[in-house]
Amino acid sequence: MLSGTASLRLCAALLLLFGWPGMSGGTGTTSEPDTQALLRRADRARGNERGVTWNVTVTSREREKEETLKFNISSRGFDLLAVYTAPPRQRNARLLMVNRNMWFHRPGLSKPVPISQRQRLLGKAAYGDLAATNYAEEYDATLLFEEALDGEWCLVFDLKAKTTRATYDRIHYWIARESGLGLQSRFFTLSGKAIKVARMEYENRILDENGQTQPFISRMTIRDELMGHSVTTIEFDSPGLKELPDSVFDLNLLTQ
């Protein structure tokens, strides 16, 4: 008898072979999912084309050690300004990302310092994890298989970065078929080694471009694939739409 996991994978294989209900044409052939549309939909729940602000708390727990960073975030499209609000020694330091270029500035520095969004922010979180995802544009995607994740059927994509500016070289990405939300990401090095896995939750709500309420990311939990005792959470609180002028994302004004 097949185990529960084996049964789910067998069902997924049969569904990929013969098609899901509603995805087959009159000839019985299977239609491929619109990968770009799926990625764009998932991206929208993790960012916003218009101005949006929210608060972020990043907490790293490793064995007995716990550290926390807090930010006020302003985002427009895929540009971002993050102002540190805690701990006190970091207060009013800033991160600016424009066109996937990123800089850091804190009081006392004469000018902003270029940084990579791949650099470690805290624990297992990278600087790029604060920003809206742009997987639809930054990665080439291939459908691997379909499987159930916590009882919800997902399409699992292999994402390979088109540019070194992307936060990660390669990602396996679980997108829920019904909701279109990205539920899980497994991150790999360029050589193919799995380094960490993230689970996403969407308890927040925000208005889309049509004035309709849609889910918005509320928490990302990152676990080390090599050291299971290391956990980092990113909590996204109080998202709200706001008109943001160009000056918010002006590098020349970052020191003011």
C-alpha positions in Angstrom: 0.0 0.0 0.0 1.3 3.5 -0.9 2.0 5.9 2.0 0.1 9.2 2.2 2.9 11.1 0.6 3.4 8.6 -2.2 -0.4 8.7 -2.9 -0.4 12.4 -3.2 2.6 12.4 -5.6 0.9 9.7 -7.6 -2.3 11.8 -7.9 -0.2 14.8 -8.8 1.5 12.8 -11.6 -1.8 11.6 -13.0 -3.3 15.1 -12.9 -0.3 16.5 -14.8 -0.6 13.7 -17.3 -4.4 13.8 -17.9 -5.1 17.4 -16.8 -7.0 19.2 -14.2 -10.7 19.8 -14.6 -11.2 23.0 -16.6 -7.7 22.9 -18.1 -8.3 20.4 -21.0 -9.5 21.5 -24.4 -12.1 19.6 -26.5 -9.5 17.4 -28.0 -8.5 16.1 -24.5 -5.1 17.8 -24.6 -3.9 19.5 -21.4 -3.4 23.3 -21.3 -0.3 24.5 -19.7 -0.8 27.0 -16.8 0.0 30.6 -17.6 3.2 30.8 -15.6 3.8 34.5 -15.9 0.2 35.3 -14.9 0.5 33.0 -11.8 3.8 34.6 -10.7 2.5 38.1 -11.2 -0.6 37.2 -9.1 1.6 35.8 -6.3 3.9 38.8 -6.5 0.9 41.2 -6.0 0.2 39.6 -2.6 3.8 40.3 -1.6 4.0 43.9 -2.8 2.0 46.6 -4.6 2.4 48.6 -7.8 1.0 51.7 -6.1 2.3 53.3 -2.9 1.9 51.1 0.2 3.4 51.4 3.7 3.7 48.8 6.5 5.7 48.0 9.6 8.1 45.0 9.6 9.5 43.1 12.6 12.4 40.7 11.9 13.2 38.2 14.7 16.0 35.7 14.7 16.0 32.8 17.1 19.1 30.5 17.3 19.4 28.2 20.3 19.1 30.5 23.3 19.8 33.7 21.4 17.1 36.1 20.1 17.6 39.3 18.2 15.0 41.7 16.7 15.0 44.5 14.1 12.0 46.8 13.4 11.3 49.0 10.3 8.8 51.4 8.8 8.5 50.5 5.1 7.4 52.6 2.2 7.2 50.8 -1.1 6.1 51.7 -4.6 6.3 49.1 -7.3 9.5 47.3 -6.5 11.3 50.3 -4.9 11.6 50.5 -1.2 12.6 52.8 1.7 13.0 51.1 5.1 13.6 53.2 8.2 15.0 51.4 11.3 12.9 52.0 14.4 14.5 49.4 16.7 16.9 48.6 18.3 17.8 52.1 19.6 21.3 51.9 18.3 20.0 51.5 14.8 17.1 54.0 15.0 16.8 56.3 11.9 19.3 54.2 9.8 17.8 53.7 6.4 17.8 51.2 3.5 16.9 52.4 0.0 16.3 50.1 -3.0 15.7 51.6 -6.4 15.7 49.4 -9.6 17.1 46.6 -7.5 20.2 48.7 -6.4 20.4 49.0 -2.7 22.1 51.4 -0.3 22.4 51.7 3.5 22.8 55.0 5.5 22.8 55.8 9.2 23.4 59.1 11.0 27.1 59.8 11.1 27.9 58.4 7.6 28.9 61.0 5.0 27.2 59.2 2.2 25.1 56.1 1.5 26.9 52.8 1.3 26.0 50.4 -1.6 25.0 46.9 -0.4 23.7 43.7 -2.0 20.2 42.6 -1.4 21.7 39.1 -1.0 23.6 40.2 2.2 22.4 38.9 5.5 20.1 41.2 7.3 19.5 39.2 10.5 19.4 35.5 11.1 18.4 33.8 7.9 16.8 36.9 6.4 18.5 38.8 3.5 18.0 42.5 2.9 16.1 41.6 -0.2 13.5 39.8 1.8 12.1 43.1 3.0 11.2 44.1 -0.5 8.2 43.2 -2.7 8.9 40.1 -4.8 9.3 40.4 -8.5 9.6 36.7 -9.4 7.7 37.2 -12.7 10.4 39.4 -14.1 13.5 38.3 -12.3 13.3 34.5 -12.8 12.8 31.9 -15.5 10.1 29.5 -14.3 9.6 25.8 -15.0 6.7 23.8 -13.6 8.1 20.8 -11.8 5.0 19.0 -10.4 1.9 19.5 -8.3 1.4 18.4 -4.7 -0.6 19.1 -1.6 0.8 21.4 1.0 -1.1 21.3 4.3 -4.1 20.0 2.3 -4.0 22.7 -0.4 -3.0 21.8 -3.9 0.0 23.7 -5.2 1.9 24.1 -8.4 5.6 23.8 -7.7 7.9 25.9 -9.9 11.6 25.8 -10.4 12.7 29.5 -10.5 16.2 30.4 -11.9 17.5 33.9 -11.6 17.9 35.9 -14.8 20.3 38.3 -13.1 22.8 38.4 -10.2 20.7 41.3 -8.8 18.0 38.8 -7.8 18.1 38.0 -4.1 18.4 34.2 -4.7 20.0 32.2 -7.5 17.3 29.5 -7.5 14.0 28.9 -5.8 11.4 26.1 -5.6 8.1 28.0 -5.2 4.8 26.5 -4.1 1.8 28.5 -5.5 -1.7 27.5 -4.3 -3.8 26.6 -7.2 -7.1 28.1 -5.8 -5.9 31.3 -4.1 -2.8 32.0 -6.3 -0.8 32.8 -3.2 2.9 31.8 -2.8 2.8 29.4 0.2 6.4 28.1 0.4 9.8 28.8 -1.0 12.9 26.6 -0.8 16.1 28.5 -1.6 19.2 27.0 -3.3 22.8 28.0 -3.9 24.0 28.2 -7.5 25.5 24.7 -7.1 22.1 23.3 -6.1 22.4 22.9 -2.4 19.2 23.7 -0.4 20.0 26.3 2.2 16.7 27.4 3.7 13.0 27.1 3.4 10.3 29.8 4.0 6.6 29.5 4.7 4.3 32.5 4.0 1.0 33.5 5.6 -1.5 36.1 4.4 -3.7 37.4 7.2 -3.5 41.0 6.1 -5.9 42.5 3.7 -5.4 45.4 1.2 -7.2 46.9 -1.7 -6.1 46.1 -5.3 -6.2 48.4 -8.3 -9.9 47.6 -8.8 -10.8 48.5 -5.2 -11.3 44.8 -4.3 -9.9 43.4 -1.0 -7.1 40.9 -1.5 -4.8 39.0 0.8 -1.5 40.6 1.7 1.5 38.9 3.3 1.5 38.9 7.1 4.4 36.6 8.1 7.3 34.8 6.6 9.0 32.0 8.6 12.5 31.0 7.5 14.2 27.8 8.6 17.7 26.8 8.0 18.0 23.6 6.0 21.4 22.9 7.3 20.9 23.8 11.0 17.3 23.1 12.0 17.5 25.1 15.3 17.8 28.4 13.4 14.5 30.2 12.7 13.9 33.7 11.5 10.4 35.4 11.2 9.5 38.5 9.3 6.2 40.0 10.4 4.4 42.5 8.1 1.9 44.6 10.0 -0.6 47.4 9.3 -0.3 47.7 5.5 -2.0 50.7 4.0 -2.2 52.4 0.6 -0.5 55.8 0.4 0.5 58.2 -2.4 4.3 58.2 -2.3 6.2 61.0 -4.2 9.4 60.4 -6.1 11.4 62.2 -3.4 10.8 59.2 -1.0 13.0 57.1 -3.3 15.6 59.8 -4.2 19.1 58.6 -3.3 20.3 62.2 -3.0 17.8 62.8 -0.2 18.7 59.7 1.8 21.1 61.5 4.1 18.6 64.2 5.0 
